[in-house]
């Protein structure tokens, strides 16, 4: 039986606060994947099936131009709406960025870097790494680091896989070195340490909950108002809980989804709502990770080694 940690912090929640006395850290994540999805245009053997129409599959061997154009909307239009809102609100975000996607739109990389956003590696391609061999995954980690560094001017210190990691991922990240954290978990509202190859490794969990990809799910969100209401509900609960100790809120965005005219205002209105409250810190994932490390308490590790074969 594989050992798992189903306890976490339990009733012993971390104490203290974030920098400057903040109680709730909010990290806005922009999943920048457009141009890195599976497609015949990229020479792949198959194509993405997730579209605005749900899971749609074209006949075998037929290029899905509709799917490709839906993803292109994110890089051509949606991302600029997001970046403008973040700039106007003076809010930093984290790009879960696929290396190939950034290579294909260096204007986005240049603007995001200039605005102070973080680039966390989302892989070399927008791919499920558990389908790769260990050697393939190791090579793709290396390629992603080199590509993102070359495109943005800064090496990524965070890592997040598509959907989930493989049983090798964390060990490979630790072996590669240079990573401050990974976000390949959905099991907590604050960071925690775990043991990897005898070393303490930081995990900054992500979420599929406060995430705009629910616009493309059925049943899911149907309007920007629904998303805004849901974000506010999550924010209110986490801020209240943060009276007892630091909490973290992750908001997942995709330019091809939230970047549509009927949805984008929900992001703008939520930021304005959150900024009216005290004790709120909009931060990149790197800033959150460094603040957690600065606490100097790696004993918050779950005590269960990272998943291995």
C-alpha positions in Angstrom: 0.0 0.0 0.0 1.3 3.5 -0.9 1.6 5.8 2.0 -0.5 9.0 1.7 -1.0 12.0 4.0 -4.7 12.4 4.7 -4.1 14.4 7.9 -2.1 17.5 6.9 -2.1 20.2 9.5 -5.4 18.9 11.0 -6.5 21.1 13.9 -2.9 22.5 14.4 -3.1 25.2 11.7 0.0 27.3 11.1 0.2 30.5 13.2 1.3 34.0 12.4 0.7 36.0 9.3 2.0 36.9 5.9 4.4 39.8 5.3 3.2 43.2 6.6 0.7 41.5 8.8 -1.5 40.3 6.0 -3.8 37.4 6.8 -4.9 36.2 3.4 -2.5 35.8 0.4 -4.2 35.8 -3.0 -2.4 34.4 -6.0 -3.9 34.9 -9.4 -2.7 32.3 -11.8 -2.7 32.7 -15.6 -2.5 29.3 -17.3 -0.7 30.3 -20.5 -1.0 27.3 -22.7 -2.2 28.6 -26.1 -0.1 27.4 -28.9 1.2 24.5 -26.8 -1.9 22.3 -26.9 -1.9 19.0 -28.8 -2.7 19.7 -32.5 -1.8 18.4 -35.9 -0.4 21.9 -36.6 2.3 21.1 -34.0 3.0 17.7 -35.5 1.2 15.8 -32.8 -0.4 12.4 -33.3 -3.7 13.5 -31.8 -5.5 16.8 -31.0 -7.0 18.5 -27.9 -10.6 17.4 -27.3 -11.5 20.1 -24.8 -13.2 23.1 -26.5 -15.8 25.7 -25.8 -18.3 23.1 -27.2 -17.2 20.6 -24.6 -15.3 17.5 -25.5 -15.5 17.5 -29.3 -13.6 15.1 -31.5 -13.2 15.5 -35.3 -13.0 12.4 -37.6 -9.7 10.6 -37.5 -7.0 12.5 -39.4 -9.0 15.7 -39.7 -7.4 18.9 -38.4 -9.7 20.6 -35.9 -9.4 24.2 -37.0 -12.2 25.3 -34.7 -10.4 24.0 -31.7 -7.2 25.7 -32.7 -8.9 29.0 -33.2 -10.6 28.8 -29.7 -7.1 28.5 -28.2 -5.8 31.2 -30.4 -8.3 33.6 -29.0 -6.6 33.4 -25.6 -3.2 34.5 -27.0 -4.5 37.0 -29.5 -7.2 38.8 -27.4 -7.9 37.3 -23.9 -4.4 37.6 -22.4 -4.3 41.4 -23.2 -7.6 42.0 -21.3 -6.2 40.1 -18.3 -2.9 42.0 -18.4 -4.6 45.4 -18.7 -6.8 44.7 -15.6 -3.8 43.5 -13.6 -1.8 46.5 -14.5 -4.6 49.0 -13.7 -5.1 47.3 -10.3 -1.3 47.0 -9.6 -1.7 43.3 -8.9 1.1 40.8 -9.7 0.2 37.3 -10.9 1.9 34.0 -11.7 2.0 32.6 -15.2 1.8 28.9 -15.3 3.5 29.1 -18.6 4.2 26.4 -21.1 7.6 27.1 -22.7 6.5 26.5 -26.3 3.5 28.8 -25.8 5.7 31.7 -24.7 8.1 31.1 -27.5 5.3 31.5 -30.0 4.1 34.8 -28.5 7.2 36.7 -27.2 5.1 39.9 -26.9 3.2 38.3 -24.1 6.4 37.3 -22.3 7.9 40.7 -22.7 4.8 42.5 -21.4 4.3 40.1 -18.4 7.9 40.4 -17.4 7.8 44.2 -17.6 4.7 44.2 -15.4 6.5 42.1 -12.7 4.6 38.8 -13.1 6.2 35.5 -12.2 6.8 32.7 -14.8 6.3 29.3 -13.2 7.1 26.4 -15.6 4.0 24.6 -16.8 6.1 22.2 -18.8 7.8 22.3 -22.1 4.5 21.5 -23.8 1.0 21.5 -22.3 1.3 17.7 -21.8 0.5 15.1 -19.3 3.9 14.2 -17.9 2.7 10.9 -16.5 2.5 9.7 -20.1 6.3 10.3 -20.5 9.1 8.0 -19.6 11.3 9.1 -16.8 14.1 10.0 -19.2 11.6 12.0 -21.4 10.3 13.9 -18.4 13.8 14.7 -17.2 14.6 16.1 -20.7 11.4 18.1 -20.9 12.1 19.7 -17.5 15.5 20.8 -18.8 14.1 22.1 -22.1 11.4 24.0 -20.3 13.9 25.7 -18.0 16.2 26.7 -20.9 13.3 27.9 -23.0 11.5 30.0 -20.4 14.8 31.5 -19.2 15.7 32.5 -22.8 12.3 33.9 -23.5 11.7 35.8 -20.3 15.2 36.6 -19.0 14.6 34.7 -15.7 14.8 31.1 -14.7 11.6 29.7 -13.3 11.7 28.7 -9.7 8.3 27.0 -9.6 6.8 24.0 -11.4 3.3 22.9 -12.2 2.3 20.0 -14.4 -0.8 19.7 -16.6 -3.4 17.9 -14.6 -1.0 16.2 -12.2 2.6 15.0 -11.8 4.1 11.6 -12.5 5.5 9.5 -9.7 8.9 10.8 -10.8 8.2 14.5 -11.0 9.2 15.8 -7.6 12.4 13.7 -7.4 13.4 15.0 -10.9 12.8 18.6 -9.8 14.9 18.2 -6.7 17.6 16.4 -8.7 17.6 19.2 -11.3 17.9 21.8 -8.6 17.0 25.5 -8.7 13.3 25.0 -7.8 11.9 26.8 -4.8 8.5 25.0 -5.0 6.1 23.0 -7.0 2.3 23.5 -7.2 1.4 19.9 -8.1 -1.1 19.3 -5.3 -4.7 20.3 -4.6 -4.8 19.2 -1.0 -4.5 22.3 1.2 -5.1 26.0 1.5 -1.6 26.8 2.7 1.9 25.7 1.7 3.6 22.7 3.3 6.9 20.9 3.2 7.3 17.3 2.2 10.4 15.0 2.0 11.9 14.3 -1.3 15.1 12.2 -1.6 15.9 13.1 2.0 15.4 16.8 1.4 12.7 19.1 2.6 10.7 20.3 -0.4 8.0 23.0 -0.5 4.6 22.5 -2.0 2.4 25.5 -2.7 -1.0 23.8 -3.5 -3.2 24.9 -6.4 -6.9 24.5 -6.8 -9.4 23.4 -9.4 -12.2 25.0 -7.4 -11.8 28.8 -7.9 -10.9 28.2 -11.5 -12.4 29.5 -14.7 -12.0 26.2 -16.5 -15.4 25.4 -15.0 -16.8 27.6 -17.9 -15.9 24.8 -20.2 -17.3 22.0 -18.0 -20.9 20.8 -18.0 -22.6 21.5 -15.8 -20.4 24.4 -14.9 -20.4 28.2 -14.8 -22.4 30.0 -17.4 -21.8 33.7 -16.7 -19.3 36.1 -15.3 -21.7 36.9 -12.4 -21.6 33.3 -11.3 -17.8 33.3 -11.3 -17.7 36.5 -9.4 -20.1 35.3 -6.7 -18.2 32.1 -6.3 -14.9 34.0 -5.9 -16.4 36.3 -3.3 -17.8 33.3 -1.4 -14.4 31.7 -1.3 -12.7 34.9 -0.4 -15.0 35.7 2.5 -14.6 32.2 4.1 -10.8 32.2 3.8 -10.5 35.8 5.1 -12.6 34.8 8.1 -10.6 31.7 8.7 -7.4 33.7 8.4 -8.2 35.3 11.8 -6.7 32.1 13.3 -3.6 32.0 11.0 -2.4 32.7 7.4 -4.5 31.4 4.5 -3.9 31.3 0.8 -6.4 31.7 -2.1 -5.5 30.5 -5.6 -7.5 31.8 -8.5 -7.0 29.9 -11.8 -7.5 31.7 -15.1 -7.2 30.8 -18.7 -7.0 33.6 -21.3 -9.2 31.7 -23.7 -11.9 31.4 -21.0 -11.9 34.4 -18.7 -10.7 36.6 -21.5 -14.1 36.6 -23.2 -16.1 39.9 -23.1 -18.9 38.3 -21.1 -16.6 37.0 -18.4 -13.6 39.3 -18.0 -15.4 41.8 -15.8 -15.7 39.2 -13.1 -11.9 39.4 -12.6 -11.9 43.2 -12.5 -14.8 43.3 -10.0 -13.3 40.6 -7.8 -10.0 42.4 -7.5 -11.8 45.6 -6.6 -13.9 43.8 -4.0 -10.8 42.1 -2.4 -8.9 45.4 -2.3 -11.5 47.0 -0.1 -10.6 44.6 2.7 -7.7 44.9 5.2 -5.2 42.1 5.7 -5.2 41.0 2.0 -2.0 40.5 0.1 -2.0 40.0 -3.7 1.3 38.1 -4.4 3.0 35.9 -6.9 3.5 32.2 -6.0 7.2 32.8 -5.7 6.6 35.6 -3.1 4.3 33.3 -1.2 6.9 30.5 -1.3 9.7 32.7 -0.1 7.5 34.1 2.7 6.8 30.5 3.8 10.4 29.5 3.7 11.3 32.6 5.7 9.2 31.3 8.6 12.0 28.9 9.2 9.8 26.0 10.1 10.2 23.1 7.9 8.7 20.9 10.6 5.3 21.5 9.1 6.3 18.7 6.7 3.6 16.1 6.5 6.2 13.5 7.3 5.2 11.4 4.3 7.7 11.2 1.4 6.7 12.4 -2.0 5.1 9.8 -4.2 7.5 7.4 -5.7 7.2 4.1 -7.6 
